[in-house]
Amino acid sequence: MSTNRTPIPFSRESLEQVLKRRFFFAPSFEIYGGVSGLYDYGPPGCAFQANVVDTWRKHFILEEDMLEVDCTMLTPHEVLKTSGHVDKFADWMCRDLKTGEIFRADHLVEEVLEARLKGDKAARGVATEEGEEEDADKKKRKKKVKEIKSVKLDDDVVKEYENVLAQIDGYSGSQLGELMTKYKINNPATDGPLELPIEFNLMFETAIGPSGQLKGYLRPETAQGQFLNFSKLLDCNNEKMPFASASIGKSFRNEISPRAGLLRVREFLMAEIEHYVDPEDKSHSRFDEIKDIKLKFLPKNVQESGSNELTEKSIDDAVSSGMVDNETLGYFLARIYLFLIKIGVDPSRLRFRQHMSNEMAHYAADCWDAELQTSYGWIECVGCADRSAYDLSVHSARTNEKLVVRQPLPEPVLVEKYEVNIAKKKFGPKFRKDAGTVENWLLARTQCELEDLSKELNENNKIVFKIDSIPDSIELDTEFVKIEKVKRTEHIREFTPNVIEPSFGIGRILYSVFEHQFWARPEDKDRTVLSLPPLVAPTKVLLVPLSSNAELQPIVKKISAFLRKEQVPFKVDDSSASIGKRYARNDELGTPFGITIDFDSVKDESVTLRDRDSTKQVRGSLEDIVKAIKDITYNNVSWTEGTSKLTPFDSQSEA
Ligand SMILES: Nc1ncnc2c1ncn2[C@@H]1O[C@H](COP(=O)(O)OP(=O)(O)OP(=O)(O)O)[C@@H](O)[C@H]1O
């Protein structure tokens, strides 16, 4: 990284101009006025994303020998009903019945309370936090917010607000409604009253096929496709455990109020891992390799006490103290950290936040988000959850397909377990075409469910339950079914694996890296640079002929052919702009190296290599220069080390 990089106040406006000017990304359908939450990536954005995804594949899929799948985005209703998304994948929205404006309830509470705290700080003459810039939308809204005037709050109220904000991700709809009433939160623009929060499902609904009868959704995550292929994947892995599947693909969420550019969009690229592990042994065979890595943690008890103070600990300490639930989860937190650093995340602006008890799904054993600090605040970019056996169990129960691992036991064991005995002959006449479905439903129950059913049968002499595909409730007495605890000698251990799921939103990560790597040359604040790591930079080399003299053309062609052969992504800039301007253009594109071709190059094929960040230059043969570029880009070699055998070159002014 540059030795010249001095901290200057980050300007989001300036970054946005660069990203737009160089077409990293832009609103989709822009000439039609655009649609909120939808973006197209331009050439440098595409190349950057492709390189990040390539690094992700190498870092996780290849390094960890994961099984990659590519599943469909269109998903039938039944699958997402079973997974819980149809009923629960929702955010809370509230409407202003007069103006029709819609707000996401938690974001509204957060924005208003933050604004009031800012007003309070202003009244007390305290400077507001640096780096918390506001996007245009937020600014527009805030302009109209009457209460952002500097109004001093009581100390108790400040404490209360801070406490609410620390836990903002964990509130239910009714709790948000209570907060809105308690703190008199109205439409910030008009001060008009708002409806209490109602649930809004975030999935895009569609119909599959012309009849319109097969209801479906665009998937909101890639995970379900991986779970449904579990048995095939286990087979691919020769039935060996633990193992992981992985998938990279688009997901869709009909966000209530998309905002903050790439950070909250309606269609985005996800990279997800489902690591299947024995529930009785969540150790990880490679834990030793990462155990000493130190991470910054924000545990749930700290947030629940209204604070956001970070604790720095090694992963080893975090797991052995029980703060992180198990070794495998800890292993992935460290691997996530290493990946993010590799692609340009600033480690000092990365923290791992644990989900609070009321935020975490009831089945999850533990959950941590990798959050990156940006001018929009701390943003969740990677979720990493131990989802226990939930997903495989629910799909198994719904389809009656066993999604389990069967392992021969070293010694037979005597076990006590619940078994279902069905009076098959009576099922046919009672249930007719549904007899098989009811039978399979009973046989697919887990031991815990059987324990409950057995109790119910003993106490009431009957059990009553509901199966989705059968309209009426089903009632069975002991003539039809017996559920009893029996002793059996077993030679095989059968279990449903637990799943540890690291889930990456690529767009959020890309944007955070832009912010973390954007700076301006101290001598001129308009000469901005995107210091993307060479590994992921869209183009590695800018080829710059010193002049447009025809004499240089053959050597430019020759060097281009050599770079192509060596598979180094490059661009030629033979425009008439000054050399400094040409470099400046590429500094904004994040191109880490410049190769300058001059009249000496014609004589001896030597060239000059320029480093984007330090603007240092060295001279050498084309072969040696390309070797240095490849070493620095792909082999993690520093500029100093990579160019140590090349001749330092006096760089002229780049003005
Ligand atoms: N609307 C979105 N736009 C861009 N990326 C997203 C969006 N929603 C989720 N992601 C990304 O997908 C990852 C995994 O999704 P997950 O369901 O855990 O997010 P989430 O908890 O719903 O996010 P949030 O609370 O911010 O809406 C997130 O860490 C994030 O990087």
The ligand as a Tripos MOL2 file, in Angstrom:
@<TRIPOS>MOLECULE
LIG
   31    33     1     0     0
SMALL
NO_CHARGES

@<TRIPOS>ATOM
      1 N1        -30.9570   -6.0620   -0.0140 N.pl3     1 LIG1
      2 C1        -29.6900   -6.4630   -0.0500 C.ar      1 LIG1
      3 N2        -28.8260   -5.8760   -0.8920 N.ar      1 LIG1
      4 C2        -27.5490   -6.2690   -0.9600 C.ar      1 LIG1
      5 N3        -27.0520   -7.2690   -0.2160 N.ar      1 LIG1
      6 C3        -27.8660   -7.8950    0.6400 C.ar      1 LIG1
      7 C4        -29.2310   -7.5170    0.7760 C.ar      1 LIG1
      8 N4        -29.7960   -8.3180    1.7160 N.ar      1 LIG1
      9 C5        -28.8360   -9.1490    2.1380 C.ar      1 LIG1
     10 N5        -27.6800   -8.9050    1.5100 N.ar      1 LIG1
     11 C6        -26.4060   -9.6130    1.6730 C.3       1 LIG1
     12 O1        -26.6370  -10.9920    1.8740 O.3       1 LIG1
     13 C7        -25.9950  -11.4380    3.0690 C.3       1 LIG1
     14 C8        -26.7640  -12.5430    3.7320 C.3       1 LIG1
     15 O2        -28.1220  -12.2070    3.8380 O.3       1 LIG1
     16 P1        -28.9240  -12.1570    5.2150 P.3       1 LIG1
     17 O3        -30.2500  -12.7520    4.9870 O.co2     1 LIG1
     18 O4        -28.0890  -12.6650    6.3420 O.co2     1 LIG1
     19 O5        -29.0610  -10.5760    5.3110 O.3       1 LIG1
     20 P2        -30.0650   -9.7790    6.2270 P.3       1 LIG1
     21 O6        -29.7790  -10.1170    7.6460 O.co2     1 LIG1
     22 O7        -31.4360   -9.9530    5.7280 O.co2     1 LIG1
     23 O8        -29.5290   -8.3060    5.8770 O.3       1 LIG1
     24 P3        -30.2370   -6.9540    6.3800 P.3       1 LIG1
     25 O9        -30.5920   -7.1620    7.8210 O.co2     1 LIG1
     26 O10       -29.1950   -5.9220    6.1570 O.co2     1 LIG1
     27 O11       -31.4290   -6.8000    5.4930 O.co2     1 LIG1
     28 C9        -25.8830  -10.1780    3.9110 C.3       1 LIG1
     29 O12       -24.8010  -10.2930    4.8010 O.3       1 LIG1
     30 C10       -25.6480   -9.1120    2.8770 C.3       1 LIG1
     31 O13       -24.2750   -9.0350    2.5360 O.3       1 LIG1
@<TRIPOS>BOND
     1     1     2 1
     2     2     3 ar
     3     2     7 ar
     4     3     4 ar
     5     4     5 ar
     6     5     6 ar
     7     6     7 ar
     8     6    10 ar
     9     7     8 ar
    10     8     9 ar
    11     9    10 ar
    12    10    11 1
    13    11    12 1
    14    11    30 1
    15    12    13 1
    16    13    14 1
    17    13    28 1
    18    14    15 1
    19    15    16 1
    20    16    17 2
    21    16    18 1
    22    16    19 1
    23    19    20 1
    24    20    21 2
    25    20    22 1
    26    20    23 1
    27    23    24 1
    28    24    25 2
    29    24    26 1
    30    24    27 1
    31    28    29 1
    32    28    30 1
    33    30    31 1
@<TRIPOS>SUBSTRUCTURE
     1 LIG1         1 GROUP 0 **** ****
